[in-house]
Amino acid sequence: MKARIKITLKNGVLDPQGKAIQGALGALGFSGVDDVRQGKYIEVALAEMDEAKAKDAVERMCKDLLANTVIENYSYELVS
């Protein structure tokens, strides 16, 4: 089983990397880009085949290591 995890900054948290990307896009001629928010994408291969146990493990991974839950949100999907 594989977990596909998406981590993004919470609304209201400043995103200097997103602003830098937005500026670079403008410099490359991409007009009309009003805002850019960047994040992280992580794939984790799990040996666990029980979906409930896999969800519990991924929740713990996100809360304990992968996401800073003070400033970041996370979501994930499990795929076979």
DSSP file (Angstrom, degrees, kcal/mol; ACC not computed):
  #  RESIDUE AA STRUCTURE BP1 BP2  ACC     N-H-->O    O-->H-N    N-H-->O    O-->H-N    TCO  KAPPA ALPHA  PHI   PSI    X-CA   Y-CA   Z-CA
    1    1 A M              0   0    0      0, 0.0    45,-3.7     0, 0.0     2,-0.4   0.000 360.0 360.0 360.0 147.9    0.0    0.0    0.0
    2    2 A K  E     -AB  45  79A   0     77,-3.1    77,-2.8    43,-0.2     2,-0.5  -0.965 360.0-148.9-125.0 139.1    1.2    3.5   -0.7
    3    3 A A  E     -AB  44  78A   0     41,-2.9    41,-2.4    -2,-0.4     2,-0.7  -0.933   5.7-159.8-105.8 126.7    0.4    6.8    1.1
    4    4 A R  E     -AB  43  77A   0     73,-2.8    73,-1.6    -2,-0.5     2,-0.4  -0.930  17.4-168.1-106.0 112.0    0.3   10.0   -1.0
    5    5 A I  E     -AB  42  76A   0     37,-3.4    37,-2.7    -2,-0.7     2,-0.5  -0.865  11.6-166.8-111.6 131.1    0.7   12.9    1.4
    6    6 A K  E     -AB  41  75A   0     69,-3.2    69,-2.2    -2,-0.4     2,-0.5  -0.972   6.1-170.8-117.6 126.8    0.2   16.5    0.6
    7    7 A I  E     +AB  40  74A   0     33,-2.7    33,-2.6    -2,-0.5     2,-0.3  -0.973  10.2 170.6-121.4 126.8    1.4   19.2    3.0
    8    8 A T  E     -AB  39  73A   0     65,-2.2    65,-3.2    -2,-0.5    31,-0.2  -0.926  37.5 -98.7-132.6 156.5    0.5   22.9    2.6
    9    9 A L  E     - B   0  72A   0     29,-0.7    63,-0.3    -2,-0.3     3,-0.1  -0.478  45.7-108.0 -70.6 144.5    0.8   26.0    4.7
   10   10 A K    >   -     0   0    0     61,-3.1     3,-1.9    -2,-0.1    -1,-0.1  -0.345  44.9 -86.2 -68.1 154.1   -2.3   27.0    6.6
   11   11 A N  T 3  S+     0   0    0      1,-0.2    -1,-0.1    -2,-0.0     3,-0.1  -0.360 117.2  29.7 -58.4 140.0   -4.2   30.1    5.4
   12   12 A G  T 3  S+     0   0    0      1,-0.3     2,-0.5    -3,-0.1    -1,-0.2   0.216  89.4 118.3  92.1 -14.5   -2.7   33.3    6.9
   13   13 A V  S <  S-     0   0    0     -3,-1.9    -1,-0.3    58,-0.1    -4,-0.1  -0.745  72.3-113.5 -86.1 128.8    0.8   31.8    7.2
   14   14 A L        -     0   0    0     -2,-0.5    -4,-0.1    -3,-0.1    -1,-0.1  -0.315  25.2-160.1 -62.3 142.6    3.3   33.8    5.1
   15   15 A D     >  +     0   0    0      1,-0.1     4,-2.1    21,-0.1     5,-0.2  -0.742  16.6 172.4-127.9  81.7    4.8   31.9    2.2
   16   16 A P  H  > S+     0   0    0      0, 0.0     4,-2.1     0, 0.0     5,-0.1   0.844  82.4  53.2 -62.2 -33.6    8.1   33.5    1.1
   17   17 A Q  H  > S+     0   0    0      2,-0.2     4,-2.4     1,-0.2     5,-0.2   0.907 108.0  50.8 -67.1 -39.8    8.9   30.7   -1.3
   18   18 A G  H  > S+     0   0    0      1,-0.2     4,-2.5     2,-0.2    -1,-0.2   0.907 110.0  49.8 -61.5 -41.8    5.4   31.1   -2.9
   19   19 A K  H  X S+     0   0    0     -4,-2.1     4,-2.4     2,-0.2    -2,-0.2   0.893 109.9  50.8 -64.3 -39.6    6.1   34.8   -3.3
   20   20 A A  H  X S+     0   0    0     -4,-2.1     4,-2.3     2,-0.2    -2,-0.2   0.904 111.1  48.4 -64.6 -40.9    9.5   34.1   -4.9
   21   21 A I  H  X S+     0   0    0     -4,-2.4     4,-2.6     2,-0.2    -2,-0.2   0.920 110.4  51.7 -63.7 -43.4    7.8   31.7   -7.4
   22   22 A Q  H  X S+     0   0    0     -4,-2.5     4,-2.1     1,-0.2    -2,-0.2   0.914 110.9  47.9 -59.5 -44.2    5.1   34.2   -8.2
   23   23 A G  H  X S+     0   0    0     -4,-2.4     4,-2.2     1,-0.2    -1,-0.2   0.900 111.4  50.1 -64.1 -40.9    7.8   36.8   -8.9
   24   24 A A  H  X S+     0   0    0     -4,-2.3     4,-1.5     2,-0.2    -2,-0.2   0.892 108.8  52.0 -66.1 -39.2    9.8   34.5  -11.1
   25   25 A L  H  <>S+     0   0    0     -4,-2.6     5,-2.6     1,-0.2    -1,-0.2   0.914 110.1  49.3 -62.1 -42.1    6.7   33.5  -13.1
   26   26 A G  H ><5S+     0   0    0     -4,-2.1     3,-1.4     1,-0.2    -2,-0.2   0.898 108.7  52.7 -62.3 -40.3    6.0   37.2  -13.7
   27   27 A A  H 3<5S+     0   0    0     -4,-2.2    -1,-0.2     1,-0.3    -2,-0.2   0.779 105.9  54.9 -66.8 -26.1    9.6   37.7  -14.8
   28   28 A L  T 3<5S-     0   0    0     -4,-1.5    -1,-0.3    -3,-0.2    -2,-0.2   0.409 126.6-100.1 -87.2   2.1    9.1   34.9  -17.3
   29   29 A G  T < 5S+     0   0    0     -3,-1.4     2,-1.2     1,-0.2    -3,-0.2   0.536  75.9 140.4  95.6   6.5    6.1   36.6  -18.8
   30   30 A F    > < -     0   0    0     -5,-2.6     3,-0.5    -6,-0.2    -1,-0.2  -0.715  33.5-171.2 -84.6  99.0    3.3   34.7  -17.1
   31   31 A S  T 3   +     0   0    0     -2,-1.2     3,-0.1     1,-0.2    -4,-0.0  -0.490  57.5  41.6 -88.7 160.8    0.8   37.4  -16.4
   32   32 A G  T 3   +     0   0    0      1,-0.2     2,-1.0    -2,-0.2    -1,-0.2   0.596  66.8 140.0  82.9  11.5   -2.3   37.0  -14.3
   33   33 A V    <   +     0   0    0     -3,-0.5    -1,-0.2     1,-0.2     3,-0.1  -0.782  24.2 177.6 -88.2 103.9   -0.8   34.9  -11.5
   34   34 A D        -     0   0    0     -2,-1.0     2,-0.3     1,-0.2    -1,-0.2   0.811  60.2  -4.1 -80.4 -31.6   -2.4   36.4   -8.4
   35   35 A D        -     0   0    0      2,-0.0     2,-0.4   -13,-0.0    -1,-0.2  -0.985  53.8-158.2-161.1 149.1   -0.9   34.2   -5.8
   36   36 A V        -     0   0    0     -2,-0.3     2,-0.4   -21,-0.1   -14,-0.1  -0.999   6.9-175.4-133.3 131.0    1.3   31.1   -5.3
   37   37 A R        -     0   0    0     -2,-0.4     2,-0.2   -19,-0.1    -2,-0.0  -0.997  13.3-158.1-122.9 127.6    1.3   28.8   -2.3
   38   38 A Q        +     0   0    0     -2,-0.4   -29,-0.7   -23,-0.0     2,-0.2  -0.667  17.9 159.9-104.1 161.2    3.9   26.0   -2.3
   39   39 A G  E     -A    8   0A   0     -2,-0.2     2,-0.3   -31,-0.2   -31,-0.2  -0.757  34.2 -86.2-154.0-159.9    3.9   22.8   -0.3
   40   40 A K  E     -A    7   0A   0    -33,-2.6   -33,-2.7    -2,-0.2     2,-0.4  -0.942  19.7-160.0-127.6 147.9    5.3   19.3   -0.1
   41   41 A Y  E     +A    6   0A   0     -2,-0.3     2,-0.4   -35,-0.2   -35,-0.2  -0.998  16.3 179.9-126.4 126.3    4.3   16.0   -1.7
   42   42 A I  E     -A    5   0A   0    -37,-2.7   -37,-3.4    -2,-0.4     2,-0.5  -0.989  14.3-159.5-131.0 133.4    5.6   12.8   -0.1
   43   43 A E  E     -A    4   0A   0     -2,-0.4     2,-0.5   -39,-0.2   -39,-0.2  -0.953  10.1-171.5-110.8 132.0    5.0    9.2   -1.0
   44   44 A V  E     -A    3   0A   0    -41,-2.4   -41,-2.9    -2,-0.5     2,-0.5  -0.986  15.7-143.6-124.3 123.3    5.4    6.5    1.6
   45   45 A A  E     -A    2   0A   0     -2,-0.5     2,-0.4   -43,-0.2   -43,-0.2  -0.758  22.4-162.2 -85.3 125.7    5.4    2.8    0.7
   46   46 A L        -     0   0    0    -45,-3.7     8,-0.0    -2,-0.5    -2,-0.0  -0.890  24.7-156.4-113.1 138.0    3.7    0.8    3.5
   47   47 A A  S    S+     0   0    0     -2,-0.4     2,-0.1     7,-0.0    -1,-0.1   0.748  70.5 102.4 -77.0 -25.4    4.0   -2.9    4.1
   48   48 A E        -     0   0    0      1,-0.1    -2,-0.1   -47,-0.1     0, 0.0  -0.381  47.1-178.2 -63.1 129.5    0.7   -2.7    6.1
   49   49 A M        +     0   0    0     -2,-0.1     2,-0.6     5,-0.0    -1,-0.1   0.571  55.7  95.8-105.3 -13.7   -2.3   -4.0    4.0
   50   50 A D     >  -     0   0    0      1,-0.2     4,-2.5   -49,-0.0     5,-0.2  -0.702  67.7-149.1 -78.8 119.2   -5.0   -3.3    6.6
   51   51 A E  H  > S+     0   0    0     -2,-0.6     4,-2.7     1,-0.2     5,-0.2   0.878  93.3  50.9 -61.2 -41.6   -6.5    0.1    5.6
   52   52 A A  H  > S+     0   0    0      1,-0.2     4,-2.0     2,-0.2    -1,-0.2   0.912 113.3  45.3 -63.3 -42.5   -7.4    1.2    9.2
   53   53 A K  H  > S+     0   0    0      2,-0.2     4,-2.3     1,-0.2    -1,-0.2   0.882 112.7  51.6 -68.1 -37.5   -3.9    0.4   10.5
   54   54 A A  H  X S+     0   0    0     -4,-2.5     4,-2.7     2,-0.2     5,-0.2   0.920 109.2  50.0 -64.8 -43.5   -2.3    2.1    7.5
   55   55 A K  H  X S+     0   0    0     -4,-2.7     4,-2.6     1,-0.2    -2,-0.2   0.916 110.5  50.4 -60.1 -43.0   -4.4    5.3    8.1
   56   56 A D  H  X S+     0   0    0     -4,-2.0     4,-2.1     1,-0.2    -1,-0.2   0.916 111.6  48.0 -61.3 -43.2   -3.4    5.2   11.8
   57   57 A A  H  X S+     0   0    0     -4,-2.3     4,-2.4     2,-0.2    -2,-0.2   0.918 112.3  48.0 -64.4 -43.9    0.3    4.9   10.9
   58   58 A V  H  X S+     0   0    0     -4,-2.7     4,-2.7     2,-0.2     5,-0.2   0.902 109.6  53.3 -66.2 -40.5    0.1    7.7    8.3
   59   59 A E  H  X S+     0   0    0     -4,-2.6     4,-2.6    -5,-0.2     5,-0.2   0.938 111.3  46.3 -57.0 -46.7   -1.7   10.0   10.8
   60   60 A R  H  X S+     0   0    0     -4,-2.1     4,-2.8     1,-0.2     5,-0.3   0.900 111.1  52.3 -64.2 -40.5    1.1    9.4   13.3
   61   61 A M  H  X>S+     0   0    0     -4,-2.4     5,-2.4     2,-0.2     4,-2.2   0.933 112.7  45.0 -59.4 -46.3    3.8   10.0   10.7
   62   62 A C  I  <>S+     0   0    0     -4,-2.7     5,-2.4     3,-0.2    -2,-0.2   0.933 118.0  42.0 -64.9 -46.9    2.2   13.3    9.7
   63   63 A K  I  <5S+     0   0    0     -4,-2.6     6,-0.3    -5,-0.2    -2,-0.2   0.863 121.8  39.6 -70.0 -36.3    1.7   14.5   13.2
   64   64 A D  I  <5S-     0   0    0     -4,-2.8    -2,-0.2    -5,-0.2    -1,-0.2   0.755 137.7 -12.5 -87.8 -25.2    5.0   13.4   14.6
   65   65 A L  I  <5S+     0   0    0     -4,-2.2    -3,-0.2    -5,-0.3    -4,-0.1   0.618 118.9  57.8-142.1 -49.6    7.4   14.2   11.8
   66   66 A L  I   <S+     0   0    0     -5,-2.4     2,-0.4     1,-0.1    -4,-0.2   0.843 104.6  38.1 -73.9 -35.6    6.2   15.1    8.3
   67   67 A A      < -     0   0    0     -5,-2.4     2,-1.1    -6,-0.3    -1,-0.1  -0.918  66.5-138.0-120.1 141.9    4.0   18.1    9.0
   68   68 A N    >>  -     0   0    0     -2,-0.4     4,-2.5     1,-0.1     3,-1.4  -0.820  23.6-164.0 -90.2  96.5    4.4   21.0   11.4
   69   69 A T  T 34 S+     0   0    0     -2,-1.1    -1,-0.1    -6,-0.3     5,-0.1   0.567  79.7  68.8 -68.6  -7.2    0.7   21.1   12.5
   70   70 A V  T 34 S+     0   0    0      1,-0.1    -1,-0.3     3,-0.0     3,-0.0   0.890 123.9   9.3 -71.5 -39.5    1.1   24.5   14.0
   71   71 A I  T <4 S+     0   0    0     -3,-1.4   -61,-3.1   -62,-0.0     2,-0.4   0.466 122.0  67.6-120.0  -5.1    1.5   26.1   10.5
   72   72 A E  E  <  -B    9   0A   0     -4,-2.5     2,-0.3   -63,-0.3   -63,-0.2  -0.913  55.9-153.7-125.2 147.5    0.8   23.3    8.1
   73   73 A N  E     -B    8   0A   0    -65,-3.2   -65,-2.2    -2,-0.4     2,-0.3  -0.781  18.0-163.7-103.0 156.0   -2.2   21.3    7.0
   74   74 A Y  E     +B    7   0A   0     -2,-0.3     2,-0.3   -67,-0.2   -67,-0.2  -0.990  12.8 177.1-140.0 152.9   -1.9   17.8    5.6
   75   75 A S  E     -B    6   0A   0    -69,-2.2   -69,-3.2    -2,-0.3     2,-0.3  -0.962   9.4-177.3-144.3 160.1   -4.1   15.4    3.6
   76   76 A Y  E     -B    5   0A   0     -2,-0.3     2,-0.4   -71,-0.2   -71,-0.2  -0.984  15.9-151.2-154.3 161.6   -3.4   12.0    2.2
   77   77 A E  E     -B    4   0A   0    -73,-1.6   -73,-2.8    -2,-0.3     2,-0.5  -0.990  16.2-138.0-134.6 146.6   -4.8    9.1    0.2
   78   78 A L  E     -B    3   0A   0     -2,-0.4     2,-0.3   -75,-0.2   -75,-0.2  -0.892  23.2-177.4-103.9 133.4   -4.0    5.5    0.4
   79   79 A V  E      B    2   0A   0    -77,-2.8   -77,-3.1    -2,-0.5    -2,-0.0  -0.963 360.0 360.0-130.1 148.2   -3.6    3.5   -2.8
   80   80 A S              0   0    0     -2,-0.3   -77,-0.1   -79,-0.2    -1,-0.0   0.462 360.0 360.0 -79.5 360.0   -3.0   -0.2   -3.5
